[in-house]
Amino acid sequence: MTTATATPVAALTEVILDVLVTKYEAPAGTTPDTEFERLGYDSLVLVEVAVDLTRRFGVEITDDELHQAGTTAKAARVLADRGVRA
């Protein structure tokens, strides 16, 4: 599925996964449902990810929200609910 044909949440999920793999050393096999905790992401990493995503999409998401979401798929849903599109 390409970003052009994906649902907004699926497209955001693809973008966020790409960020996690390329910038935050998530393993290539990371799925949308892989928990951030399983990736070894502590609060400092989640702060960095939150800042990166906020800058990238122009809509704030906090490290606490990422922690509560727990996965890429759920974080994408939070952003999509705020009107973000990939």
mmCIF file as gemmi writes it, N, C-alpha and C atoms, coordinates in Angstrom:
data_model
loop_
_atom_site.group_PDB
_atom_site.id
_atom_site.type_symbol
_atom_site.label_atom_id
_atom_site.label_alt_id
_atom_site.label_comp_id
_atom_site.label_asym_id
_atom_site.label_entity_id
_atom_site.label_seq_id
_atom_site.pdbx_PDB_ins_code
_atom_site.Cartn_x
_atom_site.Cartn_y
_atom_site.Cartn_z
_atom_site.occupancy
_atom_site.B_iso_or_equiv
_atom_site.pdbx_formal_charge
_atom_site.auth_seq_id
_atom_site.auth_asym_id
_atom_site.pdbx_PDB_model_num
ATOM 1 N N . MET Axp A 1 ? 0.849 -1.168 0 1 0 ? 1 A 1
ATOM 2 C CA . MET Axp A 1 ? 0 0 0 1 0 ? 1 A 1
ATOM 3 C C . MET Axp A 1 ? 0.894 1.229 0 1 0 ? 1 A 1
ATOM 4 N N . THR Axp A 2 ? 0.612 2.137 -0.911 1 0 ? 2 A 1
ATOM 5 C CA . THR Axp A 2 ? 1.398 3.359 -0.963 1 0 ? 2 A 1
ATOM 6 C C . THR Axp A 2 ? 0.719 4.437 -0.144 1 0 ? 2 A 1
ATOM 7 N N . THR Axp A 3 ? 1.477 5.46 0.179 1 0 ? 3 A 1
ATOM 8 C CA . THR Axp A 3 ? 0.926 6.551 0.967 1 0 ? 3 A 1
ATOM 9 C C . THR Axp A 3 ? -0.249 7.199 0.242 1 0 ? 3 A 1
ATOM 10 N N . ALA Axp A 4 ? -0.205 7.247 -1.095 1 0 ? 4 A 1
ATOM 11 C CA . ALA Axp A 4 ? -1.265 7.887 -1.866 1 0 ? 4 A 1
ATOM 12 C C . ALA Axp A 4 ? -2.595 7.143 -1.753 1 0 ? 4 A 1
ATOM 13 N N . THR Axp A 5 ? -2.567 5.817 -1.605 1 0 ? 5 A 1
ATOM 14 C CA . THR Axp A 5 ? -3.801 5.037 -1.556 1 0 ? 5 A 1
ATOM 15 C C . THR Axp A 5 ? -4.174 4.606 -0.146 1 0 ? 5 A 1
ATOM 16 N N . ALA Axp A 6 ? -3.359 4.885 0.811 1 0 ? 6 A 1
ATOM 17 C CA . ALA Axp A 6 ? -3.592 4.445 2.187 1 0 ? 6 A 1
ATOM 18 C C . ALA Axp A 6 ? -4.603 5.352 2.878 1 0 ? 6 A 1
ATOM 19 N N . THR Axp A 7 ? -5.236 4.809 3.914 1 0 ? 7 A 1
ATOM 20 C CA . THR Axp A 7 ? -6.077 5.652 4.755 1 0 ? 7 A 1
ATOM 21 C C . THR Axp A 7 ? -5.173 6.647 5.475 1 0 ? 7 A 1
ATOM 22 N N . PRO Axp A 8 ? -5.74 7.741 5.991 1 0 ? 8 A 1
ATOM 23 C CA . PRO Axp A 8 ? -4.89 8.706 6.705 1 0 ? 8 A 1
ATOM 24 C C . PRO Axp A 8 ? -4.084 8.077 7.845 1 0 ? 8 A 1
ATOM 25 N N . VAL Axp A 9 ? -4.712 7.197 8.621 1 0 ? 9 A 1
ATOM 26 C CA . VAL Axp A 9 ? -3.992 6.571 9.735 1 0 ? 9 A 1
ATOM 27 C C . VAL Axp A 9 ? -2.9 5.649 9.21 1 0 ? 9 A 1
ATOM 28 N N . ALA Axp A 10 ? -3.198 4.856 8.188 1 0 ? 10 A 1
ATOM 29 C CA . ALA Axp A 10 ? -2.194 3.943 7.631 1 0 ? 10 A 1
ATOM 30 C C . ALA Axp A 10 ? -1.026 4.72 7.038 1 0 ? 10 A 1
ATOM 31 N N . ALA Axp A 11 ? -1.322 5.812 6.347 1 0 ? 11 A 1
ATOM 32 C CA . ALA Axp A 11 ? -0.258 6.626 5.763 1 0 ? 11 A 1
ATOM 33 C C . ALA Axp A 11 ? 0.611 7.248 6.85 1 0 ? 11 A 1
ATOM 34 N N . LEU Axp A 12 ? -0.015 7.77 7.897 1 0 ? 12 A 1
ATOM 35 C CA . LEU Axp A 12 ? 0.755 8.324 9.018 1 0 ? 12 A 1
ATOM 36 C C . LEU Axp A 12 ? 1.597 7.244 9.683 1 0 ? 12 A 1
ATOM 37 N N . THR Axp A 13 ? 1.026 6.069 9.83 1 0 ? 13 A 1
ATOM 38 C CA . THR Axp A 13 ? 1.753 4.959 10.444 1 0 ? 13 A 1
ATOM 39 C C . THR Axp A 13 ? 3.009 4.648 9.649 1 0 ? 13 A 1
ATOM 40 N N . GLU Axp A 14 ? 2.902 4.616 8.321 1 0 ? 14 A 1
ATOM 41 C CA . GLU Axp A 14 ? 4.071 4.359 7.469 1 0 ? 14 A 1
ATOM 42 C C . GLU Axp A 14 ? 5.148 5.411 7.684 1 0 ? 14 A 1
ATOM 43 N N . VAL Axp A 15 ? 4.741 6.672 7.735 1 0 ? 15 A 1
ATOM 44 C CA . VAL Axp A 15 ? 5.702 7.763 7.918 1 0 ? 15 A 1
ATOM 45 C C . VAL Axp A 15 ? 6.378 7.66 9.281 1 0 ? 15 A 1
ATOM 46 N N . ILE Axp A 16 ? 5.59 7.426 10.321 1 0 ? 16 A 1
ATOM 47 C CA . ILE Axp A 16 ? 6.157 7.333 11.668 1 0 ? 16 A 1
ATOM 48 C C . ILE Axp A 16 ? 7.102 6.142 11.77 1 0 ? 16 A 1
ATOM 49 N N . LEU Axp A 17 ? 6.715 4.998 11.205 1 0 ? 17 A 1
ATOM 50 C CA . LEU Axp A 17 ? 7.607 3.829 11.222 1 0 ? 17 A 1
ATOM 51 C C . LEU Axp A 17 ? 8.92 4.141 10.522 1 0 ? 17 A 1
ATOM 52 N N . ASP Axp A 18 ? 8.846 4.839 9.399 1 0 ? 18 A 1
ATOM 53 C CA . ASP Axp A 18 ? 10.063 5.205 8.677 1 0 ? 18 A 1
ATOM 54 C C . ASP Axp A 18 ? 10.96 6.086 9.543 1 0 ? 18 A 1
ATOM 55 N N . VAL Axp A 19 ? 10.362 7.031 10.257 1 0 ? 19 A 1
ATOM 56 C CA . VAL Axp A 19 ? 11.136 7.895 11.164 1 0 ? 19 A 1
ATOM 57 C C . VAL Axp A 19 ? 11.798 7.053 12.252 1 0 ? 19 A 1
ATOM 58 N N . LEU Axp A 20 ? 11.046 6.129 12.839 1 0 ? 20 A 1
ATOM 59 C CA . LEU Axp A 20 ? 11.588 5.304 13.924 1 0 ? 20 A 1
ATOM 60 C C . LEU Axp A 20 ? 12.74 4.429 13.443 1 0 ? 20 A 1
ATOM 61 N N . VAL Axp A 21 ? 12.618 3.889 12.237 1 0 ? 21 A 1
ATOM 62 C CA . VAL Axp A 21 ? 13.671 3.018 11.7 1 0 ? 21 A 1
ATOM 63 C C . VAL Axp A 21 ? 14.899 3.831 11.304 1 0 ? 21 A 1
ATOM 64 N N . THR Axp A 22 ? 14.688 4.966 10.63 1 0 ? 22 A 1
ATOM 65 C CA . THR Axp A 22 ? 15.83 5.719 10.114 1 0 ? 22 A 1
ATOM 66 C C . THR Axp A 22 ? 16.518 6.602 11.151 1 0 ? 22 A 1
ATOM 67 N N . LYS Axp A 23 ? 15.751 7.167 12.093 1 0 ? 23 A 1
ATOM 68 C CA . LYS Axp A 23 ? 16.35 8.096 13.054 1 0 ? 23 A 1
ATOM 69 C C . LYS Axp A 23 ? 16.543 7.528 14.449 1 0 ? 23 A 1
ATOM 70 N N . TYR Axp A 24 ? 15.729 6.547 14.818 1 0 ? 24 A 1
ATOM 71 C CA . TYR Axp A 24 ? 15.74 6.074 16.201 1 0 ? 24 A 1
ATOM 72 C C . TYR Axp A 24 ? 16.07 4.592 16.315 1 0 ? 24 A 1
ATOM 73 N N . GLU Axp A 25 ? 16.674 4.051 15.269 1 0 ? 25 A 1
ATOM 74 C CA . GLU Axp A 25 ? 17.248 2.702 15.259 1 0 ? 25 A 1
ATOM 75 C C . GLU Axp A 25 ? 16.268 1.589 15.602 1 0 ? 25 A 1
ATOM 76 N N . ALA Axp A 26 ? 14.992 1.777 15.254 1 0 ? 26 A 1
ATOM 77 C CA . ALA Axp A 26 ? 14.047 0.668 15.409 1 0 ? 26 A 1
ATOM 78 C C . ALA Axp A 26 ? 14.432 -0.408 14.397 1 0 ? 26 A 1
ATOM 79 N N . PRO Axp A 27 ? 14.344 -1.675 14.764 1 0 ? 27 A 1
ATOM 80 C CA . PRO Axp A 27 ? 14.691 -2.743 13.827 1 0 ? 27 A 1
ATOM 81 C C . PRO Axp A 27 ? 13.793 -2.697 12.592 1 0 ? 27 A 1
ATOM 82 N N . ALA Axp A 28 ? 14.314 -3.129 11.466 1 0 ? 28 A 1
ATOM 83 C CA . ALA Axp A 28 ? 13.57 -3.1 10.206 1 0 ? 28 A 1
ATOM 84 C C . ALA Axp A 28 ? 12.25 -3.862 10.289 1 0 ? 28 A 1
ATOM 85 N N . GLY Axp A 29 ? 12.151 -4.868 11.132 1 0 ? 29 A 1
ATOM 86 C CA . GLY Axp A 29 ? 10.93 -5.653 11.261 1 0 ? 29 A 1
ATOM 87 C C . GLY Axp A 29 ? 9.896 -5.064 12.205 1 0 ? 29 A 1
ATOM 88 N N . THR Axp A 30 ? 10.109 -3.846 12.656 1 0 ? 30 A 1
ATOM 89 C CA . THR Axp A 30 ? 9.168 -3.206 13.567 1 0 ? 30 A 1
ATOM 90 C C . THR Axp A 30 ? 7.817 -3.046 12.878 1 0 ? 30 A 1
ATOM 91 N N . THR Axp A 31 ? 6.75 -3.406 13.579 1 0 ? 31 A 1
ATOM 92 C CA . THR Axp A 31 ? 5.401 -3.304 13.017 1 0 ? 31 A 1
ATOM 93 C C . THR Axp A 31 ? 4.653 -2.146 13.671 1 0 ? 31 A 1
ATOM 94 N N . PRO Axp A 32 ? 3.505 -1.768 13.119 1 0 ? 32 A 1
ATOM 95 C CA . PRO Axp A 32 ? 2.717 -0.699 13.728 1 0 ? 32 A 1
ATOM 96 C C . PRO Axp A 32 ? 2.278 -1.012 15.155 1 0 ? 32 A 1
ATOM 97 N N . ASP Axp A 33 ? 2.217 -2.3 15.494 1 0 ? 33 A 1
ATOM 98 C CA . ASP Axp A 33 ? 1.764 -2.695 16.826 1 0 ? 33 A 1
ATOM 99 C C . ASP Axp A 33 ? 2.896 -3.039 17.788 1 0 ? 33 A 1
ATOM 100 N N . THR Axp A 34 ? 4.139 -2.854 17.366 1 0 ? 34 A 1
ATOM 101 C CA . THR Axp A 34 ? 5.269 -3.076 18.265 1 0 ? 34 A 1
ATOM 102 C C . THR Axp A 34 ? 5.262 -1.983 19.328 1 0 ? 34 A 1
ATOM 103 N N . GLU Axp A 35 ? 5.287 -2.387 20.569 1 0 ? 35 A 1
ATOM 104 C CA . GLU Axp A 35 ? 5.25 -1.411 21.661 1 0 ? 35 A 1
ATOM 105 C C . GLU Axp A 35 ? 6.572 -0.656 21.745 1 0 ? 35 A 1
ATOM 106 N N . PHE Axp A 36 ? 6.478 0.645 22.005 1 0 ? 36 A 1
ATOM 107 C CA . PHE Axp A 36 ? 7.676 1.468 22.15 1 0 ? 36 A 1
ATOM 108 C C . PHE Axp A 36 ? 8.59 0.893 23.227 1 0 ? 36 A 1
ATOM 109 N N . GLU Axp A 37 ? 8.005 0.378 24.282 1 0 ? 37 A 1
ATOM 110 C CA . GLU Axp A 37 ? 8.783 -0.217 25.369 1 0 ? 37 A 1
ATOM 111 C C . GLU Axp A 37 ? 9.628 -1.39 24.864 1 0 ? 37 A 1
ATOM 112 N N . ARG Axp A 38 ? 9.06 -2.21 23.985 1 0 ? 38 A 1
ATOM 113 C CA . ARG Axp A 38 ? 9.806 -3.347 23.419 1 0 ? 38 A 1
ATOM 114 C C . ARG Axp A 38 ? 10.966 -2.893 22.544 1 0 ? 38 A 1
ATOM 115 N N . LEU Axp A 39 ? 10.854 -1.675 22.008 1 0 ? 39 A 1
ATOM 116 C CA . LEU Axp A 39 ? 11.935 -1.114 21.203 1 0 ? 39 A 1
ATOM 117 C C . LEU Axp A 39 ? 13.036 -0.529 22.081 1 0 ? 39 A 1
ATOM 118 N N . GLY Axp A 40 ? 12.8 -0.51 23.397 1 0 ? 40 A 1
ATOM 119 C CA . GLY Axp A 40 ? 13.782 0.041 24.318 1 0 ? 40 A 1
ATOM 120 C C . GLY Axp A 40 ? 13.713 1.551 24.427 1 0 ? 40 A 1
ATOM 121 N N . TYR Axp A 41 ? 12.61 2.14 23.982 1 0 ? 41 A 1
ATOM 122 C CA . TYR Axp A 41 ? 12.468 3.589 24.024 1 0 ? 41 A 1
ATOM 123 C C . TYR Axp A 41 ? 12.088 4.038 25.432 1 0 ? 41 A 1
ATOM 124 N N . ASP Axp A 42 ? 12.998 4.78 26.049 1 0 ? 42 A 1
ATOM 125 C CA . ASP Axp A 42 ? 12.708 5.34 27.364 1 0 ? 42 A 1
ATOM 126 C C . ASP Axp A 42 ? 12.093 6.726 27.185 1 0 ? 42 A 1
ATOM 127 N N . SER Axp A 43 ? 11.868 7.41 28.289 1 0 ? 43 A 1
ATOM 128 C CA . SER Axp A 43 ? 11.197 8.712 28.223 1 0 ? 43 A 1
ATOM 129 C C . SER Axp A 43 ? 11.996 9.737 27.42 1 0 ? 43 A 1
ATOM 130 N N . LEU Axp A 44 ? 13.317 9.668 27.472 1 0 ? 44 A 1
ATOM 131 C CA . LEU Axp A 44 ? 14.13 10.622 26.717 1 0 ? 44 A 1
ATOM 132 C C . LEU Axp A 44 ? 13.982 10.42 25.218 1 0 ? 44 A 1
ATOM 133 N N . VAL Axp A 45 ? 13.947 9.178 24.782 1 0 ? 45 A 1
ATOM 134 C CA . VAL Axp A 45 ? 13.755 8.902 23.354 1 0 ? 45 A 1
ATOM 135 C C . VAL Axp A 45 ? 12.366 9.368 22.929 1 0 ? 45 A 1
ATOM 136 N N . LEU Axp A 46 ? 11.362 9.116 23.758 1 0 ? 46 A 1
ATOM 137 C CA . LEU Axp A 46 ? 10.006 9.544 23.407 1 0 ? 46 A 1
ATOM 138 C C . LEU Axp A 46 ? 9.897 11.065 23.327 1 0 ? 46 A 1
ATOM 139 N N . VAL Axp A 47 ? 10.663 11.787 24.151 1 0 ? 47 A 1
ATOM 140 C CA . VAL Axp A 47 ? 10.704 13.25 24.039 1 0 ? 47 A 1
ATOM 141 C C . VAL Axp A 47 ? 11.25 13.632 22.668 1 0 ? 47 A 1
ATOM 142 N N . GLU Axp A 48 ? 12.341 12.999 22.255 1 0 ? 48 A 1
ATOM 143 C CA . GLU Axp A 48 ? 12.938 13.291 20.951 1 0 ? 48 A 1
ATOM 144 C C . GLU Axp A 48 ? 11.978 12.965 19.814 1 0 ? 48 A 1
ATOM 145 N N . VAL Axp A 49 ? 11.323 11.82 19.902 1 0 ? 49 A 1
ATOM 146 C CA . VAL Axp A 49 ? 10.363 11.424 18.869 1 0 ? 49 A 1
ATOM 147 C C . VAL Axp A 49 ? 9.209 12.425 18.827 1 0 ? 49 A 1
ATOM 148 N N . ALA Axp A 50 ? 8.705 12.822 19.988 1 0 ? 50 A 1
ATOM 149 C CA . ALA Axp A 50 ? 7.596 13.779 20.049 1 0 ? 50 A 1
ATOM 150 C C . ALA Axp A 50 ? 7.975 15.106 19.397 1 0 ? 50 A 1
ATOM 151 N N . VAL Axp A 51 ? 9.166 15.596 19.695 1 0 ? 51 A 1
ATOM 152 C CA . VAL Axp A 51 ? 9.63 16.851 19.095 1 0 ? 51 A 1
ATOM 153 C C . VAL Axp A 51 ? 9.744 16.689 17.584 1 0 ? 51 A 1
ATOM 154 N N . ASP Axp A 52 ? 10.309 15.581 17.143 1 0 ? 52 A 1
ATOM 155 C CA . ASP Axp A 52 ? 10.477 15.322 15.712 1 0 ? 52 A 1
ATOM 156 C C . ASP Axp A 52 ? 9.123 15.279 15.001 1 0 ? 52 A 1
ATOM 157 N N . LEU Axp A 53 ? 8.168 14.54 15.561 1 0 ? 53 A 1
ATOM 158 C CA . LEU Axp A 53 ? 6.853 14.423 14.928 1 0 ? 53 A 1
ATOM 159 C C . LEU Axp A 53 ? 6.1 15.749 14.948 1 0 ? 53 A 1
ATOM 160 N N . THR Axp A 54 ? 6.232 16.501 16.036 1 0 ? 54 A 1
ATOM 161 C CA . THR Axp A 54 ? 5.586 17.811 16.124 1 0 ? 54 A 1
ATOM 162 C C . THR Axp A 54 ? 6.12 18.739 15.043 1 0 ? 54 A 1
ATOM 163 N N . ARG Axp A 55 ? 7.422 18.749 14.851 1 0 ? 55 A 1
ATOM 164 C CA . ARG Axp A 55 ? 8.024 19.587 13.803 1 0 ? 55 A 1
ATOM 165 C C . ARG Axp A 55 ? 7.608 19.107 12.416 1 0 ? 55 A 1
ATOM 166 N N . ARG Axp A 56 ? 7.618 17.814 12.223 1 0 ? 56 A 1
ATOM 167 C CA . ARG Axp A 56 ? 7.319 17.235 10.91 1 0 ? 56 A 1
ATOM 168 C C . ARG Axp A 56 ? 5.878 17.529 10.484 1 0 ? 56 A 1
ATOM 169 N N . PHE Axp A 57 ? 4.935 17.391 11.41 1 0 ? 57 A 1
ATOM 170 C CA . PHE Axp A 57 ? 3.52 17.5 11.06 1 0 ? 57 A 1
ATOM 171 C C . PHE Axp A 57 ? 2.879 18.834 11.442 1 0 ? 57 A 1
ATOM 172 N N . GLY Axp A 58 ? 3.566 19.64 12.257 1 0 ? 58 A 1
ATOM 173 C CA . GLY Axp A 58 ? 3.025 20.935 12.638 1 0 ? 58 A 1
ATOM 174 C C . GLY Axp A 58 ? 1.891 20.869 13.648 1 0 ? 58 A 1
ATOM 175 N N . VAL Axp A 59 ? 1.728 19.728 14.284 1 0 ? 59 A 1
ATOM 176 C CA . VAL Axp A 59 ? 0.708 19.529 15.314 1 0 ? 59 A 1
ATOM 177 C C . VAL Axp A 59 ? 1.399 18.879 16.502 1 0 ? 59 A 1
ATOM 178 N N . GLU Axp A 60 ? 1.181 19.437 17.685 1 0 ? 60 A 1
ATOM 179 C CA . GLU Axp A 60 ? 1.883 18.921 18.859 1 0 ? 60 A 1
ATOM 180 C C . GLU Axp A 60 ? 1.382 17.546 19.282 1 0 ? 60 A 1
ATOM 181 N N . ILE Axp A 61 ? 2.342 16.675 19.544 1 0 ? 61 A 1
ATOM 182 C CA . ILE Axp A 61 ? 2.109 15.421 20.25 1 0 ? 61 A 1
ATOM 183 C C . ILE Axp A 61 ? 3.203 15.356 21.305 1 0 ? 61 A 1
ATOM 184 N N . THR Axp A 62 ? 2.832 15.06 22.527 1 0 ? 62 A 1
ATOM 185 C CA . THR Axp A 62 ? 3.8 15.07 23.625 1 0 ? 62 A 1
ATOM 186 C C . THR Axp A 62 ? 4.367 13.677 23.867 1 0 ? 62 A 1
ATOM 187 N N . ASP Axp A 63 ? 5.46 13.651 24.604 1 0 ? 63 A 1
ATOM 188 C CA . ASP Axp A 63 ? 6.042 12.361 24.981 1 0 ? 63 A 1
ATOM 189 C C . ASP Axp A 63 ? 5.072 11.569 25.851 1 0 ? 63 A 1
ATOM 190 N N . ASP Axp A 64 ? 4.301 12.254 26.693 1 0 ? 64 A 1
ATOM 191 C CA . ASP Axp A 64 ? 3.301 11.556 27.515 1 0 ? 64 A 1
ATOM 192 C C . ASP Axp A 64 ? 2.239 10.899 26.638 1 0 ? 64 A 1
ATOM 193 N N . GLU Axp A 65 ? 1.827 11.592 25.588 1 0 ? 65 A 1
ATOM 194 C CA . GLU Axp A 65 ? 0.837 11.014 24.675 1 0 ? 65 A 1
ATOM 195 C C . GLU Axp A 65 ? 1.413 9.817 23.93 1 0 ? 65 A 1
ATOM 196 N N . LEU Axp A 66 ? 2.676 9.909 23.539 1 0 ? 66 A 1
ATOM 197 C CA . LEU Axp A 66 ? 3.318 8.76 22.891 1 0 ? 66 A 1
ATOM 198 C C . LEU Axp A 66 ? 3.402 7.587 23.858 1 0 ? 66 A 1
ATOM 199 N N . HIS Axp A 67 ? 3.762 7.882 25.095 1 0 ? 67 A 1
ATOM 200 C CA . HIS Axp A 67 ? 3.852 6.829 26.107 1 0 ? 67 A 1
ATOM 201 C C . HIS Axp A 67 ? 2.488 6.169 26.307 1 0 ? 67 A 1
ATOM 202 N N . GLN Axp A 68 ? 1.443 6.977 26.407 1 0 ? 68 A 1
ATOM 203 C CA . GLN Axp A 68 ? 0.094 6.437 26.584 1 0 ? 68 A 1
ATOM 204 C C . GLN Axp A 68 ? -0.355 5.653 25.358 1 0 ? 68 A 1
ATOM 205 N N . ALA Axp A 69 ? -0.025 6.145 24.167 1 0 ? 69 A 1
ATOM 206 C CA . ALA Axp A 69 ? -0.396 5.44 22.937 1 0 ? 69 A 1
ATOM 207 C C . ALA Axp A 69 ? 0.305 4.085 22.899 1 0 ? 69 A 1
ATOM 208 N N . GLY Axp A 70 ? 1.597 4.093 23.171 1 0 ? 70 A 1
ATOM 209 C CA . GLY Axp A 70 ? 2.341 2.846 23.304 1 0 ? 70 A 1
ATOM 210 C C . GLY Axp A 70 ? 2.822 2.197 22.025 1 0 ? 70 A 1
ATOM 211 N N . THR Axp A 71 ? 2.17 2.492 20.891 1 0 ? 71 A 1
ATOM 212 C CA . THR Axp A 71 ? 2.574 1.899 19.612 1 0 ? 71 A 1
ATOM 213 C C . THR Axp A 71 ? 2.498 2.957 18.514 1 0 ? 71 A 1
ATOM 214 N N . THR Axp A 72 ? 3.135 2.658 17.402 1 0 ? 72 A 1
ATOM 215 C CA . THR Axp A 72 ? 3.083 3.552 16.249 1 0 ? 72 A 1
ATOM 216 C C . THR Axp A 72 ? 1.659 3.71 15.738 1 0 ? 72 A 1
ATOM 217 N N . ALA Axp A 73 ? 0.926 2.611 15.651 1 0 ? 73 A 1
ATOM 218 C CA . ALA Axp A 73 ? -0.447 2.665 15.132 1 0 ? 73 A 1
ATOM 219 C C . ALA Axp A 73 ? -1.325 3.579 15.981 1 0 ? 73 A 1
ATOM 220 N N . LYS Axp A 74 ? -1.192 3.476 17.284 1 0 ? 74 A 1
ATOM 221 C CA . LYS Axp A 74 ? -2.014 4.305 18.174 1 0 ? 74 A 1
ATOM 222 C C . LYS Axp A 74 ? -1.558 5.764 18.15 1 0 ? 74 A 1
ATOM 223 N N . ALA Axp A 75 ? -0.264 5.999 18.008 1 0 ? 75 A 1
ATOM 224 C CA . ALA Axp A 75 ? 0.243 7.369 17.895 1 0 ? 75 A 1
ATOM 225 C C . ALA Axp A 75 ? -0.258 8 16.596 1 0 ? 75 A 1
ATOM 226 N N . ALA Axp A 76 ? -0.286 7.218 15.524 1 0 ? 76 A 1
ATOM 227 C CA . ALA Axp A 76 ? -0.807 7.714 14.248 1 0 ? 76 A 1
ATOM 228 C C . ALA Axp A 76 ? -2.279 8.088 14.381 1 0 ? 76 A 1
ATOM 229 N N . ARG Axp A 77 ? -3.027 7.302 15.123 1 0 ? 77 A 1
ATOM 230 C CA . ARG Axp A 77 ? -4.452 7.601 15.352 1 0 ? 77 A 1
ATOM 231 C C . ARG Axp A 77 ? -4.605 8.928 16.1 1 0 ? 77 A 1
ATOM 232 N N . VAL Axp A 78 ? -3.765 9.172 17.11 1 0 ? 78 A 1
ATOM 233 C CA . VAL Axp A 78 ? -3.817 10.438 17.855 1 0 ? 78 A 1
ATOM 234 C C . VAL Axp A 78 ? -3.605 11.605 16.895 1 0 ? 78 A 1
ATOM 235 N N . LEU Axp A 79 ? -2.594 11.493 16.047 1 0 ? 79 A 1
ATOM 236 C CA . LEU Axp A 79 ? -2.306 12.571 15.099 1 0 ? 79 A 1
ATOM 237 C C . LEU Axp A 79 ? -3.416 12.719 14.063 1 0 ? 79 A 1
ATOM 238 N N . ALA Axp A 80 ? -3.925 11.616 13.555 1 0 ? 80 A 1
ATOM 239 C CA . ALA Axp A 80 ? -5.01 11.672 12.562 1 0 ? 80 A 1
ATOM 240 C C . ALA Axp A 80 ? -6.252 12.327 13.152 1 0 ? 80 A 1
ATOM 241 N N . ASP Axp A 81 ? -6.528 12.04 14.417 1 0 ? 81 A 1
ATOM 242 C CA . ASP Axp A 81 ? -7.678 12.642 15.086 1 0 ? 81 A 1
ATOM 243 C C . ASP Axp A 81 ? -7.528 14.158 15.226 1 0 ? 81 A 1
ATOM 244 N N . ARG Axp A 82 ? -6.307 14.639 15.113 1 0 ? 82 A 1
ATOM 245 C CA . ARG Axp A 82 ? -6.033 16.086 15.176 1 0 ? 82 A 1
ATOM 246 C C . ARG Axp A 82 ? -5.957 16.7 13.78 1 0 ? 82 A 1
ATOM 247 N N . GLY Axp A 83 ? -6.306 15.91 12.778 1 0 ? 83 A 1
ATOM 248 C CA . GLY Axp A 83 ? -6.347 16.427 11.415 1 0 ? 83 A 1
ATOM 249 C C . GLY Axp A 83 ? -5.07 16.282 10.624 1 0 ? 83 A 1
ATOM 250 N N . VAL Axp A 84 ? -4.07 15.598 11.173 1 0 ? 84 A 1
ATOM 251 C CA . VAL Axp A 84 ? -2.803 15.428 10.472 1 0 ? 84 A 1
ATOM 252 C C . VAL Axp A 84 ? -2.979 14.415 9.348 1 0 ? 84 A 1
ATOM 253 N N . ARG Axp A 85 ? -2.398 14.728 8.196 1 0 ? 85 A 1
ATOM 254 C CA . ARG Axp A 85 ? -2.362 13.811 7.062 1 0 ? 85 A 1
ATOM 255 C C . ARG Axp A 85 ? -0.915 13.681 6.614 1 0 ? 85 A 1
ATOM 256 N N . ALA Axp A 86 ? -0.542 12.493 6.194 1 0 ? 86 A 1
ATOM 257 C CA . ALA Axp A 86 ? 0.843 12.247 5.758 1 0 ? 86 A 1
ATOM 258 C C . ALA Axp A 86 ? 1.067 12.811 4.369 1 0 ? 86 A 1
